[in-house]
C-alpha cells in the first residue's frame, strides 16, 4: 500500500536558529566521537560529552535517548524513528516514561549519522541525560482533551527553548525534570516532578500558572508542593528561573543521593524555599530581563492553533463488534470537538515488552497518523501512544489496523497496561529484571473479562531504586532488589501519579521472581472480595490500609 499523503500537524517547527543550533551540535559531537574512536579521548573524558548528547553506555551496547518534546511527533518523524531502528538498531525502539524513545543497541561509530538523520526531521538527543534540564513533558491529550483549560504545549515549547543550553543551568547539582499540564485531571504526573506548571483559572476567570516544586521518585520519593499559587503568564519564565537559581546555588553537589531539588525543598521547608524564590524573583523582575516578547509568544502559540476540525459529524459511537466495543471502553477518550475522539494505542499486549515498537509497527502507525489523525501522535509517560484527533466514524478502521499490528489490546488503564523500565536486561544500574516480570503478570491477567472486572489498576515496575518504572506511583508498585546475587521483588501499594498523588508503601520482604505474580494475584483477590460499589483498587486500599493485603500476599490468610 502507498503511504497516505503526509499531513502537516499542528506542532512546533524549527526556525533558522533551531536548525543551526542542532546542526552545529551534531558536528561538534561527531568530532568528539571520532577522537574517542581513535583513542584520543579516554572513556572518563568522553563520558560527560556523550551524556550531553543523550548517549549512555549500558550493559551490552550504547543506548541513545532521543528527545520527543512534550511527547508530540509528526508522521515524518515517526517514519524516521522507524528507519533508525531498522538501520542502526535491532529493528525496534523503546518509548519511555519521559515521552522519549530509546535505542538500546547503538554502535558508537554510527552515532553521528543517526544524529544527522534526526536533525533532518527536527529532532535531537540534546539534554536527554546529564545534570541539566531534561526533556520537557506534558499532558499527552494536550489540545484535544474535553476538560482542558488551555493547551499546555506552547508553554512547554517556550520552556524547551529557554532551557536548552541555558548558560546558568547547564551543570546543575543533578538532573532536573519539568512537566506542564492544562487540565484539572493530571495526566502528566505533575506532582512527581522537580518542577511542574499547571494551567489554572482564577476567580476572575483569568488563566495563569500554579507552580509546584520538589517532587521526585528514586530512593527518597517526595510529592511536589505548591510554591506559586497563581503566577501571571508574563512572569512564568522569571519565576521558574528564580526556582532554578535557588536550587543551583544551594543544591548539594557533595552527595549524588542528596542532590535533587526535592531534598533541598524538604530540608529548607516549603515556606523558606518560597521566601528565597521570591527574593530571586523580585531581583529578576527588577532587571526586566525575562519578559517574553509578545510577538515571539504569538509566533510559538500559532504553531499549536487548533486544527480545522470537520463540522456536522455524527457524535454517535459506531458499533463494530464486541472486540471493538471493549476497545472503545478503555482506549477511547472524549475529545473537545463533536464527532471526534482520542484513541490510545497501548504498547502492552500481554506478552509484549512494555513500550517497545518495531520499525514495521512504527511505519504503520505513521500511516495511521496521516490517514486518520491529522499527521500527529503523542507519546505518553505510561509508555503508550495516542492518536489525538480522530473522527469517531474512523475508529473501526483504526481498530482493525491496530489488530493487524497486535496493538489493539483493550487494556488502557487496566492491570495489564504495565509500566516497566528496561531493567537488568539492558541497564547497568539495575539490580533485577523488569521486563519478564511485567510479561508474566500480564499473562496471568490476560483474560479481558477478568481485567474489566478488576477495573482501573496501575502496575509499575522498576529494576532498581532509581525508579525509572515509577513504582512509587503505582497502585501496585514492584521494586526489583538484589540479595546476594539473587533477584527479589518488593511490593509497594497505594501509590498514585494522578491529581490525587500519593507515595506507595512498601509491604515487606521481597518475593522471588517465580513468586511475585502469584503475590500480586493474592493482593488483587483481596480487593475483589473487599471492594465497595464503584471503588477502584486504590480506593479500597486507602480505606482498608495495608494489613489485609499483606496478610494475603504472604499467605497468612486465604485471599
C-alpha positions as CSV (number, residue, x, y, z in Angstrom):
1,X,0.0,0.0,0.0
2,X,1.2,3.5,-0.8
3,X,1.7,5.8,2.2
4,X,-1.1,8.4,2.5
5,X,-0.1,11.9,1.7
6,X,1.6,13.4,4.8
7,X,-0.5,15.9,6.8
8,X,1.2,19.0,8.3
9,X,0.3,18.6,12.0
10,X,-0.2,21.4,14.5
11,X,3.2,21.3,16.2
12,X,6.3,23.5,16.5
13,X,8.7,23.5,13.6
14,X,12.3,24.6,13.7
15,X,13.2,28.1,12.7
16,X,16.7,29.1,11.3
17,X,18.2,29.3,14.8
18,X,16.9,25.9,15.9
19,X,18.2,24.2,12.7
20,X,21.7,25.9,13.0
21,X,21.9,25.1,16.7
22,X,21.2,21.4,16.3
23,X,23.4,21.1,13.2
24,X,26.4,22.7,14.9
25,X,25.9,20.4,18.0
26,X,25.8,17.3,15.7
27,X,29.1,18.2,14.0
28,X,30.7,19.1,17.3
29,X,29.8,15.7,18.8
30,X,30.8,13.9,15.6
31,X,34.3,15.3,16.2
32,X,34.3,14.1,19.8
33,X,33.2,10.6,18.7
34,X,36.0,10.4,16.2
35,X,38.5,11.4,18.8
36,X,37.1,8.7,21.1
37,X,37.3,6.0,18.4
38,X,40.9,7.0,17.7
39,X,41.8,6.7,21.4
40,X,42.5,10.4,21.8
41,X,39.8,10.6,24.5
42,X,39.5,8.1,27.4
43,X,36.1,6.9,28.5
44,X,36.3,9.1,31.5
45,X,37.0,12.1,29.3
46,X,34.3,11.1,26.8
47,X,31.5,10.3,29.3
48,X,30.4,13.9,30.1
49,X,30.5,14.7,26.4
50,X,28.3,11.8,25.4
51,X,25.9,12.4,28.2
52,X,25.3,15.9,27.0
53,X,24.2,14.3,23.7
54,X,21.9,11.6,25.2
55,X,24.3,8.7,24.8
56,X,24.7,6.1,27.5
57,X,27.0,3.1,27.8
58,X,24.9,0.3,29.2
59,X,25.4,-3.4,29.8
60,X,25.7,-4.6,26.2
61,X,25.9,-1.6,24.0
62,X,25.5,2.2,23.7
63,X,21.9,3.5,24.3
64,X,20.8,6.7,22.6
65,X,17.9,8.6,24.1
66,X,16.1,10.8,21.6
67,X,14.1,13.8,22.8
68,X,10.4,14.0,22.0
69,X,9.5,17.4,23.4
70,X,6.1,17.3,25.2
71,X,5.5,13.9,23.6
72,X,4.5,15.2,20.2
73,X,5.6,13.5,16.9
74,X,4.7,14.1,13.3
75,X,4.3,11.2,10.9
76,X,7.6,12.2,9.1
77,X,9.4,12.0,12.4
78,X,7.8,8.6,13.3
79,X,9.0,7.2,10.0
80,X,12.5,8.5,10.7
81,X,12.4,6.7,14.1
82,X,11.4,3.5,12.3
83,X,14.2,3.9,9.8
84,X,16.8,4.4,12.6
85,X,15.5,1.3,14.4
86,X,15.8,-0.7,11.2
87,X,19.1,0.6,10.1
88,X,21.1,1.2,13.3
89,X,19.4,-0.9,16.0
90,X,17.9,-4.4,16.3
91,X,14.7,-3.2,14.5
92,X,12.9,-1.7,17.5
93,X,12.7,1.3,19.7
94,X,11.6,1.7,23.3
95,X,9.2,4.5,24.3
96,X,9.9,5.8,27.8
97,X,8.2,7.3,30.8
98,X,9.8,10.6,29.8
99,X,7.9,10.7,26.5
100,X,11.2,9.9,24.7
101,X,12.4,7.0,22.6
102,X,15.5,5.0,23.3
103,X,17.6,2.7,21.1
104,X,19.4,0.1,23.1
105,X,21.8,-1.4,20.6
106,X,23.7,1.5,19.1
107,X,27.3,1.4,17.8
108,X,29.4,4.4,18.7
109,X,30.6,4.7,15.1
110,X,27.0,5.2,13.9
111,X,26.0,7.9,16.4
112,X,27.0,10.9,14.2
113,X,25.0,9.5,11.3
114,X,22.0,8.9,13.5
115,X,22.1,12.4,14.9
116,X,22.3,13.9,11.4
117,X,19.3,11.9,10.3
118,X,17.4,13.1,13.4
119,X,18.3,16.7,12.6
120,X,16.8,16.2,9.1
121,X,13.4,15.8,10.8
122,X,13.9,18.5,13.5
123,X,14.8,16.0,16.3
124,X,17.9,15.6,18.5
125,X,19.2,14.0,21.7
126,X,20.4,17.1,23.5
127,X,19.8,17.3,27.2
128,X,18.1,13.9,27.5
129,X,20.8,13.0,30.0
130,X,23.3,14.7,32.3
131,X,22.8,17.2,35.2
132,X,20.6,19.6,33.2
133,X,17.0,20.4,32.4
134,X,15.7,17.3,30.7
135,X,13.1,16.9,28.0
136,X,10.0,18.9,29.0
137,X,6.9,16.7,29.2
138,X,3.2,17.5,29.0
139,X,-0.3,16.0,29.1
140,X,-0.5,13.6,26.1
141,X,-4.1,14.7,25.5
142,X,-3.0,18.4,25.1
143,X,-5.0,20.3,22.6
144,X,-7.6,17.6,22.4
145,X,-9.0,16.9,25.9
146,X,-12.5,17.9,26.7
147,X,-11.6,19.0,30.2
148,X,-8.6,21.2,29.1
149,X,-8.4,24.8,30.4
150,X,-5.7,25.7,27.9
151,X,-3.2,23.8,25.7
152,X,0.0,23.3,27.7
153,X,2.2,22.8,24.6
154,X,3.0,26.4,23.8
155,X,4.4,26.9,27.3
156,X,6.2,23.6,27.1
157,X,7.9,24.7,23.9
158,X,8.8,28.1,25.4
159,X,10.3,26.3,28.4
160,X,12.2,24.0,26.0
161,X,13.7,26.9,24.1
162,X,14.5,28.8,27.3
163,X,16.2,25.8,29.0
164,X,18.2,24.5,26.0
165,X,21.9,25.2,26.9
166,X,20.8,27.9,29.3
167,X,24.3,29.2,30.4
168,X,23.4,29.2,34.1
169,X,21.8,25.8,34.3
170,X,23.9,23.5,32.0
171,X,25.6,21.9,35.0
172,X,23.1,21.7,37.8
173,X,23.6,19.7,41.0
174,X,21.6,16.9,39.5
175,X,19.1,16.3,36.6
176,X,16.0,18.5,36.6
177,X,12.6,17.4,35.2
178,X,9.8,19.7,34.3
179,X,6.2,18.9,33.3
180,X,3.3,21.0,32.1
181,X,-0.4,20.3,32.4
182,X,-3.5,22.1,31.3
183,X,-6.4,20.1,32.8
184,X,-7.8,19.5,36.3
185,X,-7.2,15.8,35.7
186,X,-3.4,15.3,35.9
187,X,-2.3,13.1,33.1
188,X,1.4,14.2,33.3
189,X,2.3,13.1,36.8
190,X,2.9,16.7,37.7
191,X,3.4,16.1,41.5
192,X,6.4,13.7,40.9
193,X,8.5,16.3,39.1
194,X,11.3,18.6,40.2
195,X,9.2,21.4,39.0
196,X,5.7,21.4,37.4
197,X,3.4,24.0,35.9
198,X,-0.3,23.6,36.0
199,X,-2.5,25.9,34.0
200,X,-5.3,27.2,36.2
201,X,-8.1,29.8,36.1
202,X,-8.6,32.2,39.0
203,X,-11.9,33.5,40.4
204,X,-11.9,36.4,37.9
205,X,-11.7,33.9,35.0
206,X,-8.1,34.7,34.0
207,X,-5.7,31.9,33.3
208,X,-2.3,31.7,34.9
209,X,0.0,29.1,36.4
210,X,0.3,27.1,39.6
211,X,3.9,26.1,40.1
212,X,4.9,23.0,42.1
213,X,8.4,22.1,43.2
214,X,10.3,19.3,44.9
215,X,8.6,16.2,43.6
216,X,10.5,13.1,42.6
217,X,11.0,9.3,42.9
218,X,14.2,7.4,43.4
219,X,15.4,6.2,46.8
220,X,13.7,9.2,48.6
221,X,10.4,9.9,47.0
222,X,8.5,13.2,47.6
223,X,5.3,14.7,46.4
224,X,5.8,18.2,44.9
225,X,4.5,21.2,46.9
226,X,2.9,24.4,45.7
227,X,5.4,27.3,45.6
228,X,3.3,29.6,43.5
229,X,-0.5,29.6,43.6
230,X,-1.1,31.9,40.7
231,X,1.9,33.1,38.6
232,X,0.9,35.6,35.9
233,X,1.7,34.5,32.3
234,X,4.2,37.2,31.7
235,X,6.1,36.2,34.8
236,X,6.4,32.4,34.4
237,X,10.0,32.3,33.0
238,X,11.2,34.7,35.6
239,X,9.5,32.6,38.3
240,X,11.0,29.3,37.0
241,X,14.4,30.9,36.7
242,X,14.1,32.1,40.4
243,X,13.4,28.5,41.5
244,X,16.4,27.1,39.5
245,X,18.7,29.8,40.9
246,X,17.9,28.8,44.4
247,X,18.5,25.2,43.6
248,X,21.6,25.8,41.6
249,X,23.1,27.8,44.4
250,X,22.1,25.6,47.4
251,X,21.6,22.2,45.9
252,X,24.1,19.7,47.2
253,X,27.0,18.7,45.0
254,X,28.9,16.6,47.6
255,X,26.4,13.7,47.6
256,X,24.7,12.4,44.5
257,X,21.9,10.9,46.6
258,X,21.0,14.2,48.2
259,X,21.5,16.5,45.1
260,X,17.9,16.7,43.8
261,X,15.7,19.7,44.5
262,X,13.3,17.5,46.4
263,X,16.0,17.1,49.1
264,X,16.7,20.9,49.2
265,X,12.9,21.7,49.4
266,X,12.4,19.2,52.2
267,X,15.4,20.4,54.2
268,X,14.6,24.1,53.9
269,X,10.8,23.6,54.2
270,X,8.4,24.9,51.7
271,X,7.9,28.3,53.4
272,X,11.7,29.1,53.4
273,X,12.0,27.7,49.9
274,X,9.2,30.0,48.8
275,X,10.8,33.0,50.6
276,X,14.1,32.5,48.9
277,X,12.5,32.0,45.5
278,X,10.5,35.3,45.9
279,X,13.7,37.2,46.7
280,X,15.3,35.9,43.5
281,X,12.0,36.5,41.6
282,X,11.9,40.1,42.7
283,X,15.5,40.7,41.6
284,X,14.9,39.2,38.2
285,X,11.7,41.2,37.8
286,X,13.6,44.4,38.8
287,X,16.0,43.9,35.9
288,X,13.2,43.1,33.4
289,X,15.4,40.5,31.7
290,X,13.0,37.7,31.2
291,X,9.9,39.3,29.6
292,X,9.0,37.1,26.7
293,X,8.2,39.3,23.7
294,X,4.5,39.1,22.7
295,X,5.4,38.7,19.1
296,X,7.5,35.6,19.9
297,X,4.8,34.2,22.2
298,X,2.2,34.7,19.4
299,X,4.6,33.0,16.9
300,X,5.0,29.9,19.0
301,X,1.4,29.7,20.1
302,X,0.3,29.9,16.4
303,X,2.0,26.5,15.7
304,X,-0.4,24.9,18.2
305,X,-3.6,26.5,16.9
306,X,-6.5,24.0,16.9
307,X,-6.8,22.1,13.7
308,X,-9.7,22.8,11.4
309,X,-12.0,20.1,12.6
310,X,-14.8,18.9,10.3
311,X,-18.2,20.1,11.3
312,X,-21.5,18.3,11.0
313,X,-20.0,14.9,12.0
314,X,-22.1,12.4,14.0
315,X,-21.2,12.3,17.6
316,X,-22.5,8.7,17.9
317,X,-20.0,6.0,18.5
318,X,-20.1,3.4,15.7
319,X,-20.6,-0.3,16.5
320,X,-18.3,-2.9,15.0
321,X,-18.4,-6.0,17.1
322,X,-17.6,-6.9,20.7
323,X,-13.9,-6.5,20.4
324,X,-14.3,-3.0,19.1
325,X,-16.8,-2.1,21.8
326,X,-14.4,-3.4,24.5
327,X,-11.5,-1.3,23.0
328,X,-13.7,1.8,22.9
329,X,-14.5,1.4,26.6
330,X,-10.8,1.6,27.7
331,X,-8.8,3.1,24.9
332,X,-11.1,5.9,23.5
333,X,-11.5,9.2,25.4
334,X,-13.7,12.2,25.0
335,X,-12.5,14.9,22.5
336,X,-13.3,18.6,22.7
337,X,-14.7,18.6,19.1
338,X,-18.0,17.0,18.3
339,X,-17.6,13.9,16.2
340,X,-14.0,13.4,17.2
341,X,-12.3,11.1,19.8
342,X,-8.8,10.5,21.3
343,X,-7.5,6.9,20.7
344,X,-4.9,5.4,22.9
345,X,-2.6,2.7,21.4
346,X,-1.4,0.5,24.3
347,X,2.0,-0.9,23.5
348,X,1.2,-3.6,26.1
349,X,-0.5,-6.6,24.5
350,X,0.1,-9.3,27.2
351,X,3.5,-10.9,26.5
352,X,4.9,-7.8,24.7
353,X,7.8,-5.8,26.2
354,X,6.1,-2.6,27.6
355,X,6.9,0.4,25.4
356,X,8.6,-1.4,22.6
357,X,7.7,-1.0,18.9
358,X,9.3,-2.5,15.8
359,X,10.2,-0.5,12.8
360,X,7.3,-2.0,10.8
361,X,4.9,-1.1,13.6
362,X,6.2,2.5,13.7
363,X,5.8,2.8,9.9
364,X,2.2,1.6,10.1
365,X,1.4,3.9,12.9
366,X,2.8,6.7,10.8
367,X,0.4,5.7,8.1
368,X,-2.5,5.8,10.6
369,X,-1.4,9.2,11.7
370,X,-1.6,10.6,8.2
371,X,-4.8,8.8,7.3
372,X,-6.8,9.3,10.4
373,X,-5.1,11.7,13.0
374,X,-4.0,14.8,11.1
375,X,-0.4,13.6,10.9
376,X,0.1,13.6,14.7
377,X,0.8,11.1,17.5
378,X,1.7,11.6,21.2
379,X,4.0,9.5,23.4
380,X,2.6,9.1,26.9
381,X,4.5,8.9,30.2
382,X,2.8,5.5,30.5
383,X,4.8,4.1,27.5
384,X,1.8,4.2,25.1
385,X,0.9,6.2,22.0
386,X,-2.1,8.4,21.4
387,X,-3.8,9.5,18.2
388,X,-5.2,12.8,19.5
389,X,-7.6,13.8,16.7
390,X,-9.6,11.0,15.1
391,X,-13.1,11.1,13.7
392,X,-15.4,8.7,15.5
393,X,-16.6,7.2,12.3
394,X,-12.9,6.2,11.5
395,X,-12.4,4.3,14.8
396,X,-13.5,0.9,13.4
397,X,-10.9,1.2,10.6
398,X,-8.2,2.3,13.1
399,X,-9.0,-0.6,15.4
400,X,-8.8,-3.1,12.5
401,X,-5.4,-1.9,11.5
402,X,-4.2,-2.0,15.1
403,X,-5.3,-5.6,15.4
404,X,-3.0,-6.4,12.5
405,X,-0.1,-4.7,14.4
406,X,-1.0,-6.6,17.6
407,X,-1.5,-3.2,19.3
408,X,-5.3,-3.4,19.7
409,X,-5.4,-4.6,23.4
410,X,-8.4,-3.1,25.1
411,X,-6.4,-2.5,28.3
412,X,-5.6,1.2,28.7
413,X,-5.5,1.8,32.5
414,X,-6.2,-1.8,33.3
415,X,-3.9,-4.3,35.1
416,X,-2.0,-5.4,32.0
417,X,-1.2,-1.8,30.9
418,X,2.0,-2.1,32.9
419,X,4.8,0.5,33.1
420,X,8.3,-1.2,33.2
421,X,11.8,0.1,33.0
422,X,14.3,-1.8,30.8
423,X,15.8,-3.3,34.0
424,X,18.7,-5.7,34.1
425,X,18.2,-6.9,30.5
426,X,19.8,-3.6,29.4
427,X,20.6,-1.2,32.3
428,X,23.9,-1.4,34.2
429,X,22.4,0.3,37.2
430,X,19.6,-2.2,37.6
431,X,19.5,-4.9,40.3
432,X,16.8,-7.1,38.8
433,X,14.9,-7.7,35.5
434,X,11.7,-5.8,35.0
435,X,10.6,-7.0,31.5
436,X,10.0,-10.7,32.2
437,X,8.1,-9.8,35.5
438,X,5.8,-7.5,33.5
439,X,5.3,-10.1,30.9
440,X,4.5,-12.8,33.5
441,X,2.0,-10.6,35.3
442,X,0.3,-9.6,32.1
443,X,-0.1,-13.2,31.0
444,X,-1.6,-14.1,34.4
445,X,-4.3,-11.5,34.0
446,X,-4.7,-11.8,30.2
447,X,-8.4,-12.7,30.3
448,X,-10.1,-9.5,29.3
449,X,-13.3,-10.2,31.2
450,X,-11.2,-10.5,34.4
451,X,-9.3,-7.3,33.6
452,X,-12.6,-5.4,33.2
453,X,-13.9,-6.8,36.4
454,X,-10.8,-5.6,38.3
455,X,-11.1,-2.2,36.7
456,X,-8.5,0.6,36.9
457,X,-5.3,-0.7,38.4
458,X,-1.9,0.7,37.5
459,X,1.1,-1.6,38.0
460,X,4.5,0.0,37.7
461,X,7.8,-1.9,37.9
462,X,11.4,-0.7,38.5
463,X,14.5,-2.8,38.3
464,X,16.3,-0.7,40.9
465,X,15.8,2.1,43.4
466,X,16.2,4.8,40.8
467,X,12.6,4.2,40.0
468,X,12.6,4.7,36.2
469,X,9.5,2.5,36.2
470,X,7.7,4.8,38.6
471,X,7.0,2.1,41.1
472,X,6.4,4.6,43.9
473,X,3.3,5.9,41.9
474,X,1.8,2.5,41.1
475,X,-1.4,1.4,42.7
476,X,0.7,-1.7,42.9
477,X,4.4,-1.0,42.5
478,X,7.1,-3.5,42.2
479,X,10.8,-2.8,43.0
480,X,13.5,-5.2,42.0
481,X,16.3,-5.7,44.5
482,X,19.4,-7.9,44.7
483,X,20.1,-10.2,47.6
484,X,23.5,-11.8,47.4
485,X,23.2,-12.2,43.6
486,X,19.5,-13.3,43.6
487,X,16.7,-11.2,42.3
488,X,13.8,-10.4,44.6
489,X,10.8,-8.1,44.2
490,X,9.2,-5.9,46.8
491,X,5.5,-5.0,46.6
492,X,4.6,-1.3,47.1
493,X,0.9,-0.5,47.5
494,X,-1.2,2.7,47.3
495,X,0.8,5.0,45.1
496,X,-0.7,7.4,42.5
497,X,0.7,9.7,39.9
498,X,-2.6,11.5,39.2
499,X,-4.1,14.6,40.8
500,X,-4.6,12.5,44.0
501,X,-0.8,11.8,44.1
502,X,0.5,9.5,46.8
503,X,3.6,7.6,47.6
504,X,3.2,3.8,47.8
505,X,4.0,1.9,51.0
506,X,6.5,-0.9,50.9
507,X,4.8,-4.1,52.0
508,X,7.7,-6.0,53.4
509,X,10.3,-8.6,52.3
510,X,10.6,-9.3,48.6
511,X,9.3,-12.2,46.6
512,X,11.3,-14.4,44.3
513,X,10.9,-14.0,40.5
514,X,8.6,-17.0,40.3
515,X,6.5,-15.9,43.3
516,X,5.8,-12.2,42.5
517,X,3.0,-12.7,40.0
518,X,1.1,-15.0,42.4
519,X,1.6,-12.5,45.2
520,X,0.1,-9.8,43.0
521,X,-2.9,-12.0,42.3
522,X,-3.4,-12.6,46.0
523,X,-3.4,-8.8,46.6
524,X,-5.9,-8.3,43.8
525,X,-8.2,-11.0,45.2
526,X,-8.4,-9.1,48.5
527,X,-9.6,-6.1,46.6
528,X,-12.2,-8.0,44.7
529,X,-13.5,-9.6,47.9
530,X,-13.5,-6.3,49.9
531,X,-14.4,-3.6,47.5
532,X,-17.5,-1.5,47.7
533,X,-19.6,-0.3,44.8
534,X,-17.6,1.9,42.5
535,X,-14.3,1.6,44.3
536,X,-11.1,1.3,42.4
537,X,-8.3,-0.8,43.8
538,X,-6.7,2.4,45.1
539,X,-9.9,3.5,46.9
540,X,-10.2,0.1,48.6
541,X,-6.5,0.1,49.7
542,X,-6.9,3.6,51.1
543,X,-10.0,2.6,53.1
544,X,-8.6,-0.7,54.4
545,X,-4.9,0.0,54.7
546,X,-2.0,-2.4,54.2
547,X,-2.8,-5.2,56.7
548,X,-5.3,-7.4,54.8
549,X,-3.3,-7.2,51.6
550,X,-0.1,-8.0,53.3
551,X,-1.6,-11.0,55.1
552,X,-2.9,-12.4,51.8
553,X,0.3,-11.7,49.9
554,X,2.4,-13.7,52.4
555,X,-0.2,-16.4,52.7
556,X,-1.2,-15.7,56.3
557,X,-4.9,-15.8,55.4
558,X,-6.8,-17.1,52.4
559,X,-7.2,-14.3,49.9
